[in-house]
Each structure stands twice: as structure tokens, then as C-alpha cells.
């Protein structure tokens, strides 16, 4: 059966989606507990013939649409949480509560509501079921993993045969981009506490000063990341926290640092887990200090299934034109907890460029910036893209 014209239908519901997105943007919530956001999603889905269930360990919403024809299940994801950033974007619906939708999750939520509306309008001809995954806690809390533990993948009664997510990003408005294989990096965190012996700032010879040791570890970590790994299997390491002491005239007992580390392969991750703690402890011990080292694996690499992604690219090009769908030559080094879903289900993670056309491409702000802006004029196409991917995969059986 020929797919419906989801693009035209998406344009018709665009005003409703923009209103929902701006309401979400003005009232962002953090982490796993998003009660106001959950209420807005439930209200936006009211009137649709959906089986809705709510999370217990988080304020998730899972909605199942039953197609009128037999077939498999497809999952569509939209994350809902914001970031602890004070918004500086010059928009009249800006947040004033100290948090910000600086990664576009407000668009993801509104776009997924739109996809539910578009597919619901054609449910009699839908060859299978669709699970709509409204997810809290993407920004570091692993909300997708929790939703899977709470039964997400069994919501329709059959495990999904494919899963899709669309994530907004700066760039030419309306352009989609994806790739087979690694699409986003795995995310890991390193925390180090260097312990020495404190004392008077004027008597360093009577102390074991942990501060220069921590500084040496920072430099050694940069060299380790740059020299230990294949350039075609890169590791990105950024030390993002460094602190010690409270008084200027006191050599502290300890110094602390933390880093975020992005990887693209299990081989690189294994090297990090084995060698990095030994490197840090060795430097500390060489100076008479000790080091407590914690290395936490946060999110796995987001891996797009090759067959599913080739079909997704073809579907998007049929719907939006070849010029609006790009295949990325390299992965993005940001991380995504949609990776937990793609570890269980073949699927595709797609980027959608959403910069307002009046902004200079050379100076646009990136995701997680307090000044980033996303043009919600893409929401009709975002909803249409999700609906198209679900429809085409179910039609394939």
C-alpha cells in the first residue's frame, strides 16, 4: 500500500506542534522526574485511540497504537528532559526557571506527538503496531535503560523489529543526516581524587602537595588520549572539573578532577578501562601521593543497523527529496542513550538540522549552549519523518 502523504498532513498540524513545543520550552524539567511535561504529553495525546502506560521509576509515557492490519511492532522515541542551563536565547518563550531545553528535547517530544497523530489518522491501514516512547532522563540518567527494564520492549506484546529516533541539531534547516554503523560515541566518565598531605602554603617541603600532581595527571591524560589510540578509532577526553582546597595560603590534603571520555569501539573502551587507572595511580605514587580512580561506563556507542538504515535513507529521500537527506561520513562524538534501545533492536538514529535561516552558519551556537536556537518550523516534517519510517518498515513486514 502506498504511504500516506505525511508531509502535507504534518504541515496541517504544525501550528499545534509549535504551540506544544513552546509550552514545553518555557517550562523545562530535569532528569527522571518530569511531572509537568508528562501531563502535557498525556493531554496532547488525548482523543487518540492509544494504550497508554506510565513509568514507575521515572515519569515516562509509553503509548501503543494498534494498526488495523496484522504485522510487527516498530518503536519511535522522543526524549523529554532539559539541562541545568540558564537560558540566554533571545526568544519570547524562553525558560525562566534556571533550566533550558538546550538540546532540543522539546522538539523531540512535540515531533513524536505529531507522529502519533499522523499515524493514528491512518491506523485502519497500518500493518502492525507502533510504540511511542516518551523518555525522561536522557541527559546522563539513562532513562532509556530504565524504561527497557520496566518493560518498554514488551509494550505491544511483541518485541519491536525496528526503532527510530530523530534528534535536532544546528545546521541547514530541514536537512536530515544519518549513517550506518556507529552514529554517536559511547560516553564514559573518569573521577580522580589525588591524596597527599596538606600544610602551610609557605612550607611545601613539609607537605606532599597534590595540586601539581593533579595538574600532571591532566596533561598525561591528554597525551594518553592523543597517542594511545588509532586516529581512525578516536577517543576524545576532556577534563571538565579540577578543584582543590579552600584557602589560598593552605596546601590542601587532596585535589580532584573529572573528565568525560567518548569512544567509538569496544577495543578502545577496554584499553581505557585497563590502562587509564594504572596511569593515574602511577603518576600519583611517583610523587608520594595516592589516587582514588573511578571509571564509569555511561552510554554505549549508538550503532545504526546497516539494513534498517539503508531502508530509512531511501524512505526519507522518497518523502523529502535526495538533497535533504545526507549520509554522514563520520560519527558524531556526542552520546545518546537511545544506544540502549539499539543494543536490543535494529534501528536508526537520525539528525535533523534546525537552525533558523536568519542566523549566520559560521557563528551558530551548538546543542547545550545557553544561546542555542532551534527553528520549530521543522516540526511538521519531523513528525512526518517519524511517521514515514514507521509506516514503511511495517509495510515491509
PyMOL commands that set and color helices and strands:
alter all, ss='L'
color gray80, all
select helices_A, chain A and resi 6-26+35-45+105-120+123-125+143-149+152-154+204-206+210-227+266-286+306-320+322-324+339-342+376-395
alter helices_A, ss='H'
color red, helices_A
select strands_A, chain A and resi 51-54+61-66+69-79+127-135+162-169+176-178+181-184+186-195+199-200+236-244+250-251+254-263+290-299+302-304+325-327+347-353
alter strands_A, ss='S'
color yellow, strands_A
deselect
rebuild
show_as cartoon
